[in-house]
Amino acid sequence: MKSLLSEELVKQIFFYSDEKRPNPLIADEVDIMQFAEKLEAVFRPIIAAEEHKRCVSIVASMNREVASALASQRP
């Protein structure tokens, strides 16, 4: 599956989220791209499942039979 993350996007997100916290997690030796790819791998199926549920809900308001068939499909 093609990644939605580019190196530039990951760096922008990383630097954007650089806020000072009382108990920071310091990781000097972390490959930012590898970390982002791992996050994406974990969250992609979760996001797909949520999108699937939302689609079933929208379709159910129009046609319950189609929504039932859609709900039985994998996201």
N, C-alpha and C positions, 0 to 999 in steps of 0.2 A: 504494500500500500504506500502510495506516495506521501511523503511528509508534507505537512502544511507549513512547516517552520523553515525559514531561511536563517542563515547565520546572522544577518543584519537585524531581522525581527527579534531573534533571541537576545541579541546584545541590547537592543532598545528596551525590551521588557526587563532585562536584568538591571540595567542602569536606572530605569524608571522606578523600580521597586527597591532602590537603595535607600531605605529610610532607617534611621537609627532606632534600634530596639534595645530594651534593657538587658535582654539575654540573647545576644546575636549568635547565630550559627556561623562560625568562621570556617571556611573551606578554601584554603589557598590553592590546593592541588586538584580542584574539580574542573573537568573539561565541561565547559558551559554547554556546548552543543550536545554532548552525550547525555548530560543531565536533562536537557530540554527534550531530547528524543525519548528518554525513559518516561518523563512526565506525559508526553503525548501518547505513548503506548498505553499508559495506565488510564488516561482520561478519555481517549477516543471511544472505547466501547461504552463507557458510562454516558458520554454525550450522545452517542448513537441511540442508546436505549431510551434516553429522555426524549430525543427528537421523535422516535418511533411512537412512544406513548402519546405525545402531543398530536402527531398526525392521526393516530387512531381516534383520539378525542374529537378532532376537527371533522374527520370523515363520519364519525358516529352521529354528529349533528345533522348530516345530510342523508346518510343511508346506513342503517344499523347492520344490514347483511354484509355489505362491503367492509364495514369497520370490523365485523367479527372475523371475516376472512383475513383482513390485514393484520389483526391482532395475533392471529396464529402464525404469522410469518416472523422470521428472525429479523431483528433490526440490522 
